[in-house]
Amino acid sequence: MPDMSASVSLAVTHLVPLAKEVDENKVTPGVLGFIVFAVMALAVWGLMKSMSKHMQKVDFKEAPDAAAEEARQRADSPAQQG
C-alpha cells in the first residue's frame, strides 16, 4: 500500500497550479478553495446523517429512579404536615 502522504503531495502539486492561474491582484479562493470547501461540506453532511441515525436509536424516556422518588416523598411529607 503506497504512503498516504505521497499521494496527498502528488494531488496538491496538481491542484496548486490551478490555484496560481488567478490574477495576482485579486484575492479569490479559486479551484483549490472550492475543492476544500466541497470536501468539508460532504464530510459535514455525512456526519449529520450519521448523527441523525444514531439519535433515532436513543430512547429519551427515563425510567423512574426508585431511590430518588422515596427521598422526594420523605422530604415532602414533613412539609405537608407542618
Phi and psi in degrees as GROMACS dihedral restraints (atoms count N, CA, C in turn):
[ dihedral_restraints ]
;  ai    aj    ak    al  type     phi  dphi    fc
    3     4     5     6     1   -69.3    20    10
    4     5     6     7     1   159.1    20    10
    6     7     8     9     1   -66.7    20    10
    7     8     9    10     1   132.8    20    10
    9    10    11    12     1   -66.1    20    10
   10    11    12    13     1   -37.9    20    10
   12    13    14    15     1   -66.5    20    10
   13    14    15    16     1   -29.4    20    10
   15    16    17    18     1   -68.6    20    10
   16    17    18    19     1   -41.1    20    10
   18    19    20    21     1   -70.8    20    10
   19    20    21    22     1   -36.3    20    10
   21    22    23    24     1   -66.2    20    10
   22    23    24    25     1   -42.0    20    10
   24    25    26    27     1   -62.2    20    10
   25    26    27    28     1   -41.5    20    10
   27    28    29    30     1   -64.1    20    10
   28    29    30    31     1   -42.0    20    10
   30    31    32    33     1   -64.5    20    10
   31    32    33    34     1   -41.4    20    10
   33    34    35    36     1   -67.4    20    10
   34    35    36    37     1   -38.3    20    10
   36    37    38    39     1   -66.3    20    10
   37    38    39    40     1   -27.4    20    10
   39    40    41    42     1   -79.6    20    10
   40    41    42    43     1   -28.6    20    10
   42    43    44    45     1   -86.5    20    10
   43    44    45    46     1   -28.9    20    10
   45    46    47    48     1   -61.8    20    10
   46    47    48    49     1   -42.6    20    10
   48    49    50    51     1   -60.6    20    10
   49    50    51    52     1   -31.6    20    10
   51    52    53    54     1   -63.7    20    10
   52    53    54    55     1   -37.0    20    10
   54    55    56    57     1   -75.5    20    10
   55    56    57    58     1   -24.8    20    10
   57    58    59    60     1   -80.9    20    10
   58    59    60    61     1   -11.1    20    10
   60    61    62    63     1   -73.6    20    10
   61    62    63    64     1   -11.8    20    10
   63    64    65    66     1   -74.8    20    10
   64    65    66    67     1   160.2    20    10
   66    67    68    69     1   -64.0    20    10
   67    68    69    70     1   132.2    20    10
   69    70    71    72     1   -67.4    20    10
   70    71    72    73     1   -17.9    20    10
   72    73    74    75     1   -86.1    20    10
   73    74    75    76     1    -9.6    20    10
   75    76    77    78     1  -109.3    20    10
   76    77    78    79     1   146.4    20    10
   78    79    80    81     1  -107.4    20    10
   79    80    81    82     1   107.3    20    10
   81    82    83    84     1  -135.3    20    10
   82    83    84    85     1   152.8    20    10
   84    85    86    87     1   -71.0    20    10
   85    86    87    88     1   -30.2    20    10
   87    88    89    90     1    70.9    20    10
   88    89    90    91     1  -167.2    20    10
   90    91    92    93     1   -68.0    20    10
   91    92    93    94     1   -41.6    20    10
   93    94    95    96     1   -61.5    20    10
   94    95    96    97     1   -42.3    20    10
   96    97    98    99     1   -62.8    20    10
   97    98    99   100     1   -40.4    20    10
   99   100   101   102     1   -65.0    20    10
  100   101   102   103     1   -42.1    20    10
  102   103   104   105     1   -64.1    20    10
  103   104   105   106     1   -43.4    20    10
  105   106   107   108     1   -62.6    20    10
  106   107   108   109     1   -44.1    20    10
  108   109   110   111     1   -63.0    20    10
  109   110   111   112     1   -42.4    20    10
  111   112   113   114     1   -64.5    20    10
  112   113   114   115     1   -40.8    20    10
  114   115   116   117     1   -64.6    20    10
  115   116   117   118     1   -42.8    20    10
  117   118   119   120     1   -64.6    20    10
  118   119   120   121     1   -39.9    20    10
  120   121   122   123     1   -63.9    20    10
  121   122   123   124     1   -41.8    20    10
  123   124   125   126     1   -64.5    20    10
  124   125   126   127     1   -38.6    20    10
  126   127   128   129     1   -64.7    20    10
  127   128   129   130     1   -44.0    20    10
  129   130   131   132     1   -64.5    20    10
  130   131   132   133     1   -41.4    20    10
  132   133   134   135     1   -61.1    20    10
  133   134   135   136     1   -43.9    20    10
  135   136   137   138     1   -64.1    20    10
  136   137   138   139     1   -41.0    20    10
  138   139   140   141     1   -65.8    20    10
  139   140   141   142     1   -40.2    20    10
  141   142   143   144     1   -65.7    20    10
  142   143   144   145     1   -39.9    20    10
  144   145   146   147     1   -64.2    20    10
  145   146   147   148     1   -42.8    20    10
  147   148   149   150     1   -64.8    20    10
  148   149   150   151     1   -43.3    20    10
  150   151   152   153     1   -63.3    20    10
  151   152   153   154     1   -40.9    20    10
  153   154   155   156     1   -61.8    20    10
  154   155   156   157     1   -41.3    20    10
  156   157   158   159     1   -63.9    20    10
  157   158   159   160     1   -42.2    20    10
  159   160   161   162     1   -71.1    20    10
  160   161   162   163     1   -35.8    20    10
  162   163   164   165     1   -68.0    20    10
  163   164   165   166     1   -29.0    20    10
  165   166   167   168     1   -69.3    20    10
  166   167   168   169     1   -23.7    20    10
  168   169   170   171     1   -80.9    20    10
  169   170   171   172     1   -15.5    20    10
  171   172   173   174     1   -78.2    20    10
  172   173   174   175     1   133.6    20    10
  174   175   176   177     1   -98.9    20    10
  175   176   177   178     1   114.4    20    10
  177   178   179   180     1   -86.4    20    10
  178   179   180   181     1    -6.4    20    10
  180   181   182   183     1   -79.6    20    10
  181   182   183   184     1   120.9    20    10
  183   184   185   186     1   -87.7    20    10
  184   185   186   187     1   142.0    20    10
  186   187   188   189     1   -77.5    20    10
  187   188   189   190     1   139.7    20    10
  189   190   191   192     1   -64.6    20    10
  190   191   192   193     1   136.5    20    10
  192   193   194   195     1   -86.9    20    10
  193   194   195   196     1   113.0    20    10
  195   196   197   198     1   -63.7    20    10
  196   197   198   199     1   -42.3    20    10
  198   199   200   201     1   -66.1    20    10
  199   200   201   202     1   -40.5    20    10
  201   202   203   204     1   -69.0    20    10
  202   203   204   205     1   -36.8    20    10
  204   205   206   207     1   -64.4    20    10
  205   206   207   208     1   -42.6    20    10
  207   208   209   210     1   -65.1    20    10
  208   209   210   211     1   -40.6    20    10
  210   211   212   213     1   -65.2    20    10
  211   212   213   214     1   -38.0    20    10
  213   214   215   216     1   -68.1    20    10
  214   215   216   217     1   -39.4    20    10
  216   217   218   219     1   -67.3    20    10
  217   218   219   220     1   -39.1    20    10
  219   220   221   222     1   -65.4    20    10
  220   221   222   223     1   -36.5    20    10
  222   223   224   225     1   -72.5    20    10
  223   224   225   226     1   -34.3    20    10
  225   226   227   228     1   -77.1    20    10
  226   227   228   229     1   -30.8    20    10
  228   229   230   231     1   -64.2    20    10
  229   230   231   232     1   -43.3    20    10
  231   232   233   234     1   -67.9    20    10
  232   233   234   235     1   -30.9    20    10
  234   235   236   237     1   -68.6    20    10
  235   236   237   238     1   -33.6    20    10
  237   238   239   240     1   -74.2    20    10
  238   239   240   241     1   -32.1    20    10
  240   241   242   243     1   -77.3    20    10
  241   242   243   244     1   -27.8    20    10
